[in-house]
Amino acid sequence: MVNGVVLIDLDRPPPAPVERPPRARLRPAYLVMVLALLLVLGGAAAPMPGLTPVLSVAEPVTAFQLAAGSVFLATNTEVRRYDLPGGQTRWRREYHRNVQGMRFDGSTGTLLMISSPGPVLTAVDAGSGAELWSSDAPGTAVVSVSRGGVLTHSFGAGESRLHLADARTGRRIWTHPVSSFGFLGPDELYGDGGSPRIVTVGATGAVQVLNYADGAVLARGDVGLGGEDQPVPSDSVAVSVLRERIYVTRRVGGGSVLTAYAVSPPARLWRAEGGPFGSVTDCGPVLCVASTGGLSGIDPADGSVRWHQPSWSTAFRYDATRLIGYDSLEETRAALLDAATGRILHPLGRSQRAGDLILRSEGRQTLVLVGDPASGGLRTTGVMHDAAWFRCTARGAYLACPSLGGDTGVWRIR
C-alpha cells in the first residue's frame, strides 16, 4: 500500500516450481508436456501490464510537472527533481514563492515556474536546479514554453501584447500588439506549443498571422465581426482557430450561421446556415460544436451536420476515430463516442482524460484505463484509492496524482 493505494504488482514473476526427484522414469510424451508448461511459466516472468508505484511524497505539493524520465515538484519551501523510475532526488533547492504551475522545455533543458501573487516567472536549469532568470509579470498569462522560447500574453490598460522570450536567458526576442478582447490560436499553440504560426482575431474581426520565431506578420485579413474593439458577446459570436482554419459562429435571427475561413491568407471557404451555435473543436473526422441543445458533429468540408447527440454537452478527441464525450448533468458522466457517427461505444461514468489514460472515479477508487490494442476497447491497468483524480497528469510511461489527504504519488504504467 502506497499513499492508500492498493496495487497488485504484475511485474513480479511467479515462484519457481519446486524440484523433486522423479519416482519413475518419465515418458517422452510427458516430457513434452512439462517442457511446454515451463515455457509458459518462463514467459509469465516477463513484465506484464500494470500500475507500479515509483515515488511517494508525503507532504503538500503545490505544483508538479512530468518530463521524460523525471518529475519536477514544488512544496511550500522547495523545488525538486526526482529521477524515474528509481525515485532518487536529482537536486533540490530552496524556493519560498508560491509555485502554482510548471512548464518544461526539453529542447533547452529549462523548467519555468509560475508563482503567485504576481505572477512571477522563474526559469531554472533542469539539470542542476540553478536559477537562470526571474521576472515579475503582472497581468501576464503563459501561453507556451517550447522550442527554446517562452510565449506570454500580457493584458494592460487598453492594450494587449504577445511576447516571446528566450527560455534560457529571459531575453525578449519579439513583442507584438494584439486586440485586448480578441481570440488567439491555433489550439496547437498552447501547452507544448507545436504551431509555427500564431493567429490573432480581434474583436472587430481583424486577423493577423504571425511567425512564431520572429513575430513577423505573414498575413492579414478580416472575418467581419463588426462593432468596436470591445468584448464580443459570447451569446452572439464564437470564434475558434483550429490548425489552418478559422471558424466563426454567429446568431442570425432565430438561427445560426457557421463560416469557415482559411488562415493564410484569410479567405472564406464555406458558409452553412441552420446548424448549432457554439465553439468549434477538433474531433478528428468531424468538427464538434457544443451548444445548449447538445453536441453536433459537423462535416469539415461544407459545414453540414453529420450527427447530433442531445445527451452530450461537449467532446474532445481521444484518438483518430474516437471521442471522449461529457454530458451536462451535475455529476458529469463521460463515454467514448464514435467520431464519425456520434454513437456511444463505451460508457465511462465519472471520468476524465490524462494523457493517453482515462481515469474513472468509482467512489473512493479511481480506475486507470488504457487502450487495449487487441480488442480495440479499454482495459483497467490499476486502481488508486483516495486519489484527487481530477488533478492527475500523465506523460509517457508515468502518471502523477495527488491524494485527497495531501500526499503526491507517481506510478509507472505498463
Summary of the structure (lengths in Angstrom):
residues: 414
radius of gyration: 25.8
end to end distance: 18.7
largest distance: 97.1
contacts: 1283
relative contact order: 0.11
helix: 6%
strand: 54%
